[in-house]
Amino acid sequence: MRRTGMLVATVACAAVVSGCSATPRACTEIGYVNTLTLEVAGAGAAAVDDLEWCVAGKCTDDALTEARGLGGAQWEVQTFTQTPDELTVVAVDAGGAEIARVDVTVTWTGTDSPNGPGCDNASEAPAVIVPLP
């Protein structure tokens, strides 16, 4: 009985120490930010003073994630490690009134694995056109 107990303890210890995979993978904690360029277009584009972006109904509400005007009709948003396939973009005029709320699709590509093979990719996407009425 004692041998059986020792065998079970040895196997359990080996399983914990070896992990679940035959080839262990370690991901580092290197920070990166995914960035997306939004380009407003259409008759309402000239009136845009600010853009908000939303994922699954949750809109950005802090200085780290707000859209930043690049000049002209281009805006940049930082999604950090998120790569949402769909965004709702809310265009706002200088008075704070909503000009339009537009759903857009984003096509991301993984370009780099800063935290090691098999870990999250830093991604990029072509500029997304936001058509405004």
DSSP file with accessible surface (Angstrom, degrees, kcal/mol):
  #  RESIDUE AA STRUCTURE BP1 BP2  ACC     N-H-->O    O-->H-N    N-H-->O    O-->H-N    TCO  KAPPA ALPHA  PHI   PSI    X-CA   Y-CA   Z-CA
    1    1 A M     >        0   0  196      0, 0.0     4,-2.1     0, 0.0     5,-0.2   0.000 360.0 360.0 360.0 -40.1    0.0    0.0    0.0
    2    2 A R  H  >  +     0   0  208      1,-0.2     4,-2.3     2,-0.2     5,-0.2   0.882 360.0  52.6 -63.3 -38.6    2.8    2.4    0.8
    3    3 A R  H  > S+     0   0  221      2,-0.2     4,-2.5     1,-0.2    -1,-0.2   0.902 107.6  51.7 -64.0 -40.0    4.4    1.8   -2.6
    4    4 A T  H  > S+     0   0   85      2,-0.2     4,-2.6     1,-0.2     5,-0.2   0.925 110.0  49.1 -62.7 -43.3    1.1    2.6   -4.3
    5    5 A G  H  X S+     0   0   43     -4,-2.1     4,-2.3     1,-0.2    -2,-0.2   0.906 112.2  48.1 -62.5 -42.0    0.9    5.9   -2.3
    6    6 A M  H  X S+     0   0  111     -4,-2.3     4,-2.5     2,-0.2    -1,-0.2   0.901 111.1  51.2 -65.6 -39.4    4.5    6.8   -3.2
    7    7 A L  H  X S+     0   0  112     -4,-2.5     4,-2.6     2,-0.2     5,-0.2   0.936 110.8  47.7 -64.6 -45.1    3.9    6.0   -6.9
    8    8 A V  H  X S+     0   0   95     -4,-2.6     4,-2.6     1,-0.2     5,-0.2   0.930 113.2  48.6 -62.2 -44.0    0.8    8.2   -7.0
    9    9 A A  H  X S+     0   0   58     -4,-2.3     4,-2.4    -5,-0.2    -1,-0.2   0.916 111.9  49.4 -63.4 -39.9    2.6   11.0   -5.3
   10   10 A T  H  X S+     0   0   86     -4,-2.5     4,-2.5     2,-0.2    -2,-0.2   0.932 112.4  46.7 -65.8 -44.5    5.6   10.7   -7.7
   11   11 A V  H  X S+     0   0   90     -4,-2.6     4,-2.4     2,-0.2    -2,-0.2   0.925 113.0  49.6 -64.4 -43.2    3.3   10.7  -10.8
   12   12 A A  H  X S+     0   0   55     -4,-2.6     4,-2.1    -5,-0.2    -2,-0.2   0.926 112.0  48.3 -62.5 -43.1    1.4   13.7   -9.5
   13   13 A C  H  X S+     0   0   79     -4,-2.4     4,-2.6    -5,-0.2     5,-0.2   0.927 111.1  50.3 -64.1 -42.7    4.6   15.6   -8.7
   14   14 A A  H  X S+     0   0   55     -4,-2.5     4,-2.5     1,-0.2     5,-0.2   0.898 109.4  51.8 -63.7 -38.4    6.0   14.8  -12.2
   15   15 A A  H  X S+     0   0   58     -4,-2.4     4,-1.2     2,-0.2    -1,-0.2   0.916 112.3  45.5 -65.7 -40.6    2.7   16.0  -13.8
   16   16 A V  H  < S+     0   0  124     -4,-2.1    -2,-0.2    -5,-0.2    -1,-0.2   0.935 116.0  45.3 -68.5 -43.8    2.9   19.3  -12.0
   17   17 A V  H  < S+     0   0  118     -4,-2.6    -2,-0.2     1,-0.2    -1,-0.2   0.902 115.7  45.5 -69.6 -37.5    6.5   19.9  -12.6
   18   18 A S  H  < S-     0   0   77     -4,-2.5     3,-0.3    -5,-0.2    -1,-0.2   0.701 100.4-142.9 -82.9 -17.9    6.4   19.0  -16.3
   19   19 A G     <  -     0   0   38     -4,-1.2    -1,-0.2    -5,-0.2    -2,-0.1  -0.262  34.0 -68.7  81.6-174.9    3.3   21.0  -17.2
   20   20 A C  S    S+     0   0  148     -4,-0.1     2,-0.4     3,-0.0    -1,-0.2   0.509 108.7  69.5 -93.9  -7.9    0.6   19.9  -19.6
   21   21 A S        -     0   0   67     -3,-0.3     4,-0.0     1,-0.1     0, 0.0  -0.877  69.8-139.8-117.8 148.9    2.6   20.1  -22.8
   22   22 A A  S    S+     0   0  104     -2,-0.4    -1,-0.1     1,-0.2    -3,-0.0   0.806 103.8  42.6 -71.9 -29.6    5.5   18.2  -24.2
   23   23 A T  S    S-     0   0  109     -3,-0.0    -1,-0.2     2,-0.0    -3,-0.0  -0.904  90.3-142.1-118.4 101.0    7.1   21.4  -25.4
   24   24 A P        -     0   0  119      0, 0.0     2,-0.4     0, 0.0    -5,-0.1  -0.275  12.3-154.8 -64.1 148.0    6.8   24.1  -22.8
   25   25 A R        -     0   0  163     93,-0.0     2,-0.5     2,-0.0    93,-0.0  -0.992   5.6-164.5-127.3 130.3    6.1   27.6  -24.0
   26   26 A A        -     0   0   90     -2,-0.4     2,-0.5    91,-0.1    93,-0.1  -0.960   4.2-159.5-117.9 127.7    7.0   30.8  -22.1
   27   27 A a        -     0   0   58     -2,-0.5    89,-0.2    91,-0.1    88,-0.1  -0.906  11.9-142.8-104.5 132.2    5.5   34.1  -23.0
   28   28 A T        -     0   0   75     87,-1.5    87,-0.1    -2,-0.5    -1,-0.0  -0.252  18.8-118.8 -81.0 179.6    7.3   37.3  -21.9
   29   29 A E        +     0   0  185     -2,-0.1     2,-0.3    85,-0.1    86,-0.1  -0.184  51.1 153.9-114.8  39.0    5.5   40.4  -20.7
   30   30 A I        -     0   0   93     84,-0.1     2,-0.1     1,-0.1    85,-0.1  -0.548  41.2-128.8 -71.6 128.0    6.7   42.9  -23.4
   31   31 A G        +     0   0   70     -2,-0.3     2,-0.3    83,-0.1    -1,-0.1  -0.468  34.4 166.2 -78.8 146.6    4.1   45.6  -23.8
   32   32 A Y        -     0   0   34     -2,-0.1     2,-0.4     2,-0.0     0, 0.0  -0.976  24.0-140.5-152.3 162.3    2.8   46.6  -27.2
   33   33 A V        -     0   0   61     -2,-0.3     2,-0.4    48,-0.1    48,-0.2  -0.993   9.6-142.7-131.3 126.1   -0.1   48.6  -28.6
   34   34 A N  E     -A   80   0A   2     46,-2.1    45,-2.6    -2,-0.4    46,-0.8  -0.760  24.8-161.5 -84.3 133.9   -2.2   47.8  -31.6
   35   35 A T  E     -A   78   0A  49     88,-0.6    90,-0.5    -2,-0.4     2,-0.4  -0.933   9.0-166.9-122.8 141.5   -3.1   51.0  -33.5
   36   36 A L  E     -A   77   0A   1     41,-2.8    41,-2.8    -2,-0.4     2,-0.5  -0.989  12.4-143.6-129.8 135.1   -5.9   51.6  -36.0
   37   37 A T  E     -A   76   0A  38     -2,-0.4    91,-2.6    88,-0.3     2,-0.4  -0.872  14.3-165.0 -99.1 127.5   -6.3   54.5  -38.4
   38   38 A L  E     -Ab  75 128A   1     37,-3.2    37,-3.1    -2,-0.5     2,-0.5  -0.932   1.5-161.9-108.9 135.9   -9.9   55.7  -39.0
   39   39 A E  E     -Ab  74 129A  65     89,-3.0    91,-3.2    -2,-0.4     2,-0.2  -0.967   9.5-146.9-122.3 113.8  -10.6   58.0  -41.9
   40   40 A V  E     + b   0 130A   4     33,-2.4     2,-0.3    -2,-0.5    89,-0.0  -0.584  24.1 176.2 -78.7 141.5  -13.9   59.9  -41.9
   41   41 A A  E     + b   0 131A  36     89,-2.2    91,-3.4    -2,-0.2     3,-0.2  -0.976  27.9  50.8-143.3 154.2  -15.4   60.5  -45.3
   42   42 A G  E >  S- b   0 132A  49     -2,-0.3     3,-1.5    89,-0.2     4,-0.4  -0.480  97.1 -46.9 110.9-179.2  -18.6   62.1  -46.7
   43   43 A A  G >  S+     0   0   95     89,-0.5     3,-0.5     1,-0.3     4,-0.2   0.836 131.9  51.0 -60.0 -35.6  -20.5   65.3  -46.3
   44   44 A G  G >  S+     0   0   11     89,-0.7     3,-1.0    88,-0.4     4,-0.5   0.538  83.2  93.0 -82.8  -2.9  -20.3   65.3  -42.5
   45   45 A A  G X  S+     0   0   23     -3,-1.5     3,-1.2     1,-0.3    -1,-0.2   0.867  79.0  57.2 -61.2 -37.7  -16.5   64.8  -42.3
   46   46 A A  G <  S+     0   0  103     -3,-0.5    -1,-0.3    -4,-0.4    -2,-0.1   0.788 103.8  54.2 -66.8 -24.3  -15.7   68.5  -42.1
   47   47 A A  G <  S+     0   0   55     -3,-1.0    47,-0.4    -4,-0.2     2,-0.3   0.561  79.1 117.2 -87.0  -6.1  -17.9   68.9  -38.9
   48   48 A V    <   +     0   0   21     -3,-1.2    45,-0.2    -4,-0.5     3,-0.1  -0.448  26.3 163.2 -70.8 124.4  -16.1   66.1  -36.9
   49   49 A D        +     0   0   98     43,-3.3     2,-0.3     1,-0.4    44,-0.2   0.593  68.1   8.1-109.2 -21.8  -14.4   67.5  -33.8
   50   50 A D  E     -D   92   0B  54     42,-1.8    42,-2.7    18,-0.1    -1,-0.4  -0.987  60.0-148.3-157.4 152.4  -14.0   64.2  -32.0
   51   51 A L  E     -D   91   0B   2     -2,-0.3    16,-0.9    40,-0.2     2,-0.3  -0.981   7.9-167.5-124.1 140.7  -14.5   60.4  -32.5
   52   52 A E  E     -D   90   0B  71     38,-2.3    38,-2.8    -2,-0.4     2,-0.4  -0.911   9.9-154.7-116.0 152.2  -15.4   57.8  -30.0
   53   53 A W  E     -D   89   0B   8     -2,-0.3     7,-2.1    36,-0.2     2,-0.4  -0.979   7.0-165.2-131.6 144.5  -15.1   54.1  -30.7
   54   54 A b  E     -DE  88  59B   2     34,-2.3    34,-2.3    -2,-0.4     2,-0.4  -0.962   9.4-160.4-130.3 144.9  -17.1   51.3  -29.1
   55   55 A V  E >  S- E   0  58B  35      3,-2.4     3,-2.2    -2,-0.4    32,-0.1  -0.997  81.6 -16.0-126.0 124.0  -16.6   47.5  -29.0
   56   56 A A  T 3  S-     0   0  107     -2,-0.4    -1,-0.1     1,-0.3     3,-0.1   0.872 130.7 -50.0  50.9  42.3  -19.6   45.3  -28.2
   57   57 A G  T 3  S+     0   0   71      1,-0.2     2,-0.7    -3,-0.0    -1,-0.3   0.361 114.4 114.2  84.1  -7.2  -21.5   48.3  -26.8
   58   58 A K  E <   -E   55   0B 143     -3,-2.2    -3,-2.4     0, 0.0     2,-0.2  -0.874  51.2-159.2-102.3 117.7  -18.8   49.6  -24.6
   59   59 A b  E     -E   54   0B  38     -2,-0.7    -5,-0.2    -5,-0.3     2,-0.1  -0.589  25.0 -98.0 -95.8 155.6  -17.4   52.9  -25.7
   60   60 A T        +     0   0   21     -7,-2.1    -1,-0.1    -2,-0.2     7,-0.1  -0.396  41.5 168.4 -67.7 144.4  -14.0   54.4  -24.8
   61   61 A D        +     0   0  127     -2,-0.1     2,-0.3    -9,-0.1    -1,-0.1   0.161  46.0  72.6-147.6  21.7  -14.1   56.9  -22.0
   62   62 A D  S >> S-     0   0   73      1,-0.1     4,-1.0     0, 0.0     3,-0.8  -0.936  81.4-109.0-138.4 165.5  -10.6   57.7  -20.9
   63   63 A A  T 34 S+     0   0   81     -2,-0.3     3,-0.1     1,-0.2    -1,-0.1   0.772 112.0  60.1 -64.7 -26.1   -7.6   59.6  -22.2
   64   64 A L  T 34 S+     0   0  121      1,-0.2    -1,-0.2    -3,-0.0    14,-0.2   0.823 115.5  30.6 -72.2 -30.6   -5.6   56.4  -23.0
   65   65 A T  T <4 S+     0   0   24     -3,-0.8    -1,-0.2    12,-0.1    -2,-0.2   0.428  89.3 116.9-112.1   2.4   -8.1   55.0  -25.4
   66   66 A E  S  < S-     0   0  106     -4,-1.0    12,-0.2    -3,-0.1   -14,-0.1  -0.333  73.9 -97.1 -72.1 155.1   -9.7   58.1  -27.0
   67   67 A A        -     0   0    5    -16,-0.9     2,-0.5    10,-0.1    10,-0.2  -0.423  35.6-147.7 -69.6 144.0   -9.3   58.8  -30.7
   68   68 A R  E     -C   76   0A 137      8,-2.8     8,-2.7    -2,-0.1     2,-0.2  -0.964  14.2-124.2-119.3 124.8   -6.5   61.2  -31.6
   69   69 A G  E     -C   75   0A  43     -2,-0.5     6,-0.3     6,-0.2     3,-0.1  -0.490  19.8-172.2 -68.2 131.3   -6.8   63.5  -34.6
   70   70 A L  E     -     0   0A  70      4,-3.0     5,-0.2     1,-0.3    -1,-0.1   0.414  55.5 -87.9-100.1  -1.7   -3.9   63.1  -37.0
   71   71 A G  E >  S+C   74   0A  50      3,-0.7     3,-1.7     1,-0.3    -1,-0.3  -0.033  94.9  24.5 103.3 147.4   -5.0   66.0  -39.1
   72   72 A G  T 3  S-     0   0   87      1,-0.2    -1,-0.3    -3,-0.1    -2,-0.1  -0.414 130.4 -30.3  65.0-133.5   -7.3   66.2  -42.0
   73   73 A A  T 3  S+     0   0   33     -2,-0.1   -33,-2.4    -3,-0.1     2,-0.4   0.321 110.2 107.1-100.6   7.1   -9.8   63.4  -41.9
   74   74 A Q  E <   +AC  39  71A  78     -3,-1.7    -4,-3.0   -35,-0.2    -3,-0.7  -0.737  40.4 177.7 -99.2 139.4   -7.6   60.8  -40.2
   75   75 A W  E     -AC  38  69A  28    -37,-3.1   -37,-3.2    -2,-0.4     2,-0.4  -0.950  15.4-146.1-132.0 150.2   -7.9   59.7  -36.6
   76   76 A E  E     -AC  37  68A  37     -8,-2.7    -8,-2.8    -2,-0.3     2,-0.4  -0.963  11.4-172.1-121.0 135.9   -5.9   57.1  -34.7
   77   77 A V  E     -A   36   0A   0    -41,-2.8   -41,-2.8    -2,-0.4     2,-0.6  -0.964  15.8-143.3-123.6 144.2   -7.1   54.8  -31.9
   78   78 A Q  E     +A   35   0A  66     -2,-0.4   -43,-0.2   -12,-0.2     3,-0.1  -0.941  15.8 179.7-106.3 118.2   -5.1   52.5  -29.7
   79   79 A T  E >   -     0   0A   0    -45,-2.6     3,-2.3    -2,-0.6   -44,-0.2   0.322  26.0-151.6 -97.6   6.1   -6.8   49.2  -29.0
   80   80 A F  E 3  S-A   34   0A  67    -46,-0.8   -46,-2.1     1,-0.3    -1,-0.3  -0.350  72.7 -17.0  54.5-124.0   -3.8   48.0  -26.9
   81   81 A T  T 3  S+     0   0   83    -48,-0.2    -1,-0.3    -3,-0.1     2,-0.1   0.518 114.3 105.9 -91.5   0.7   -3.9   44.2  -27.2
   82   82 A Q    <   -     0   0   97     -3,-2.3    -3,-0.2   -48,-0.1   -48,-0.1  -0.477  45.9-172.5 -76.3 148.7   -7.4   44.0  -28.5
   83   83 A T        -     0   0   62     -2,-0.1    25,-0.1    25,-0.0     2,-0.1  -0.538  14.5-172.2-134.8  69.0   -8.1   43.2  -32.1
   84   84 A P        -     0   0   16      0, 0.0     3,-0.1     0, 0.0    22,-0.0  -0.380  19.2-152.1 -68.0 136.9  -11.9   43.8  -32.5
   85   85 A D  S    S+     0   0  112      1,-0.2    21,-2.9    20,-0.1     2,-0.4   0.721  82.8  36.0 -77.7 -25.0  -13.4   42.7  -35.8
   86   86 A E  E     - F   0 105B 139     19,-0.2     2,-0.3     2,-0.0   -30,-0.3  -0.995  65.7-178.7-133.4 139.1  -16.2   45.3  -35.5
   87   87 A L  E     - F   0 104B   2     17,-2.3    17,-2.9    -2,-0.4     2,-0.5  -0.959  22.0-141.0-128.3 150.6  -16.2   48.8  -34.1
   88   88 A T  E     -DF  54 103B  29    -34,-2.3   -34,-2.3    -2,-0.3     2,-0.5  -0.974  22.9-158.6-107.1 123.3  -19.0   51.3  -33.7
   89   89 A V  E     -DF  53 102B   1     13,-3.4    13,-3.0    -2,-0.5     2,-0.6  -0.907   2.8-160.2-105.7 128.7  -17.5   54.8  -34.4
   90   90 A V  E     -DF  52 101B   3    -38,-2.8   -38,-2.3    -2,-0.5     2,-0.4  -0.948   5.6-155.4-111.9 116.3  -19.4   57.8  -33.1
   91   91 A A  E     -DF  51 100B   1      9,-2.6     8,-3.1    -2,-0.6     9,-1.2  -0.787  13.8-170.0 -92.5 133.0  -18.6   61.1  -34.8
   92   92 A V  E     -DF  50  98B  16    -42,-2.7   -43,-3.3    -2,-0.4   -42,-1.8  -0.956  12.7-136.7-126.5 142.0  -19.2   64.2  -32.6
   93   93 A D    >   -     0   0   51      4,-2.6     3,-2.1    -2,-0.4   -45,-0.1  -0.290  40.6 -88.8 -89.1 178.8  -19.2   67.9  -33.6
   94   94 A A  T 3  S+     0   0   82    -47,-0.4    -1,-0.1     1,-0.3   -46,-0.1   0.782 126.8  55.8 -61.6 -25.6  -17.6   70.8  -31.6
   95   95 A G  T 3  S-     0   0   74      2,-0.1    -1,-0.3     1,-0.0     3,-0.1   0.478 120.2-107.1 -85.4  -1.6  -20.8   71.3  -29.6
   96   96 A G  S <  S+     0   0   56     -3,-2.1     2,-0.2     1,-0.3    -2,-0.1   0.478  73.2 140.8  90.4   3.0  -20.8   67.7  -28.4
   97   97 A A        -     0   0   52      1,-0.1    -4,-2.6    -5,-0.0     2,-0.4  -0.576  58.1-111.4 -81.1 142.5  -23.7   66.6  -30.6
   98   98 A E  E     -F   92   0B 102     -2,-0.2    -6,-0.3    -6,-0.2     3,-0.1  -0.572  29.9-177.2 -73.9 124.6  -23.6   63.3  -32.3
   99   99 A I  E     -     0   0B  47     -8,-3.1     2,-0.3    -2,-0.4    -1,-0.2   0.877  66.4 -20.9 -84.9 -47.2  -23.2   63.6  -36.1
  100  100 A A  E     -F   91   0B  11     -9,-1.2    -9,-2.6    32,-0.1     2,-0.5  -0.988  45.6-143.3-161.0 156.3  -23.4   59.9  -36.9
  101  101 A R  E     -F   90   0B 133     -2,-0.3     2,-0.4   -11,-0.2   -11,-0.2  -0.988  31.1-178.9-126.2 114.7  -22.9   56.4  -35.4
  102  102 A V  E     -F   89   0B  24    -13,-3.0   -13,-3.4    -2,-0.5     2,-0.4  -0.964  22.9-141.7-126.0 132.5  -21.4   54.0  -37.9
  103  103 A D  E     -F   88   0B 123     -2,-0.4     2,-0.3   -15,-0.2   -15,-0.2  -0.776  27.6-176.8 -89.0 131.5  -20.5   50.3  -37.6
  104  104 A V  E     -F   87   0B  12    -17,-2.9   -17,-2.3    -2,-0.4     2,-0.4  -0.927  21.3-131.5-128.4 155.2  -17.3   49.4  -39.4
  105  105 A T  E     -F   86   0B 100     -2,-0.3     2,-0.4   -19,-0.2   -19,-0.2  -0.865  18.0-156.7-106.3 139.5  -15.4   46.1  -40.0
  106  106 A V        -     0   0    3    -21,-2.9     2,-0.7    -2,-0.4    21,-0.1  -0.952   5.7-156.3-119.1 134.8  -11.7   45.8  -39.2
  107  107 A T        -     0   0   97     -2,-0.4     2,-0.3    19,-0.2   -22,-0.1  -0.919  19.7-168.5-111.1 104.7   -9.3   43.2  -40.8
  108  108 A W        -     0   0   33     -2,-0.7     2,-0.4    17,-0.2    17,-0.2  -0.646   7.7-161.5 -91.9 150.7   -6.3   42.7  -38.6
  109  109 A T  E     -G  124   0C  70     15,-2.5    15,-2.0    -2,-0.3     2,-0.5  -0.996  22.9-123.0-128.6 136.3   -3.1   40.8  -39.4
  110  110 A G  E     +G  123   0C  47     -2,-0.4    13,-0.2    13,-0.2     3,-0.1  -0.673  36.1 168.8 -75.1 125.8   -0.7   39.5  -36.9
  111  111 A T  E     +     0   0C  73     11,-2.8     2,-0.3    -2,-0.5    12,-0.2   0.627  57.0  11.4-114.0 -19.8    2.7   41.0  -37.7
  112  112 A D  E     -G  122   0C  94     10,-1.3    10,-2.4     3,-0.0    -1,-0.3  -0.993  50.9-143.4-159.2 148.9    4.9   40.2  -34.8
  113  113 A S    >   +     0   0   43     -2,-0.3     3,-1.8     8,-0.2     8,-0.2  -0.722  25.0 172.0-116.3  79.4    5.0   38.1  -31.7
  114  114 A P  T 3  S+     0   0   27      0, 0.0   -84,-0.1     0, 0.0    -1,-0.1   0.736  77.8  50.5 -65.3 -18.0    6.8   40.3  -29.3
  115  115 A N  T 3  S-     0   0   15      5,-0.6   -87,-1.5     1,-0.4     5,-0.1   0.256 124.2 -81.2-104.4  12.5    6.2   37.9  -26.4
  116  116 A G    X   -     0   0   19     -3,-1.8     3,-1.9   -89,-0.2    -1,-0.4  -0.213  65.5 -42.4 111.4 160.0    7.5   34.8  -28.1
  117  117 A P  T 3  S+     0   0  117      0, 0.0     3,-0.1     0, 0.0   -91,-0.1  -0.315 126.7  18.4 -59.4 136.0    6.2   32.2  -30.6
  118  118 A G  T 3  S+     0   0   55      1,-0.3     2,-0.1   -93,-0.0     3,-0.1   0.424 104.0 107.8  83.3  -1.8    2.6   31.1  -30.0
  119  119 A a  S <  S-     0   0   15     -3,-1.9    -1,-0.3     1,-0.2    -3,-0.1  -0.424  84.8 -55.6 -98.1 178.3    1.9   34.2  -27.8
  120  120 A D        -     0   0  107     -2,-0.1    -5,-0.6    -3,-0.1     2,-0.3  -0.180  57.5-131.7 -54.0 144.6   -0.3   37.2  -28.7
  121  121 A N        -     0   0   66     -8,-0.2     2,-0.4   -40,-0.1    -8,-0.2  -0.768   9.9-124.0 -97.3 143.5    0.7   39.0  -31.9
  122  122 A A  E     -G  112   0C  16    -10,-2.4   -11,-2.8    -2,-0.3   -10,-1.3  -0.708  45.3-159.2 -74.5 135.0    1.1   42.7  -32.3
  123  123 A S  E     -G  110   0C  20     -2,-0.4   -88,-0.6   -13,-0.2     2,-0.3  -0.822  20.5-166.3-124.0 161.0   -1.3   43.4  -35.1
  124  124 A E  E     -G  109   0C 115    -15,-2.0   -15,-2.5    -2,-0.3   -88,-0.1  -0.936   3.5-165.6-138.5 163.6   -2.0   46.0  -37.7
  125  125 A A        -     0   0   21    -90,-0.5   -88,-0.3    -2,-0.3   -17,-0.2  -0.991  30.1-101.7-146.3 149.8   -4.9   46.8  -40.0
  126  126 A P        -     0   0   92      0, 0.0   -19,-0.2     0, 0.0   -89,-0.1  -0.324  61.3 -75.9 -65.4 157.9   -5.4   49.0  -43.1
  127  127 A A        -     0   0   51    -91,-0.1     2,-0.5     1,-0.1   -89,-0.2  -0.250  48.5-134.5 -55.2 141.9   -7.1   52.3  -42.5
  128  128 A V  E     -b   38   0A  14    -91,-2.6   -89,-3.0    -3,-0.1     2,-0.4  -0.897  10.4-136.1-105.1 126.9  -10.8   52.0  -42.0
  129  129 A I  E     -b   39   0A  89     -2,-0.5   -89,-0.2   -91,-0.2   -91,-0.0  -0.689  12.0-159.4 -82.1 129.9  -13.1   54.4  -43.9
  130  130 A V  E     -b   40   0A   0    -91,-3.2   -89,-2.2    -2,-0.4     2,-0.4  -0.905  12.5-149.5-110.8  99.9  -15.9   55.8  -41.7
  131  131 A P  E     -b   41   0A  77      0, 0.0   -89,-0.2     0, 0.0   -91,-0.1  -0.571  14.8-167.7 -75.6 125.9  -18.6   57.0  -44.1
  132  132 A L  E      b   42   0A  11    -91,-3.4   -89,-0.5    -2,-0.4   -88,-0.4  -0.895 360.0 360.0-113.0 145.5  -20.6   59.9  -42.7
  133  133 A P              0   0  109      0, 0.0   -89,-0.7     0, 0.0    -1,-0.0  -0.281 360.0 360.0 -69.9 360.0  -23.9   61.4  -44.1
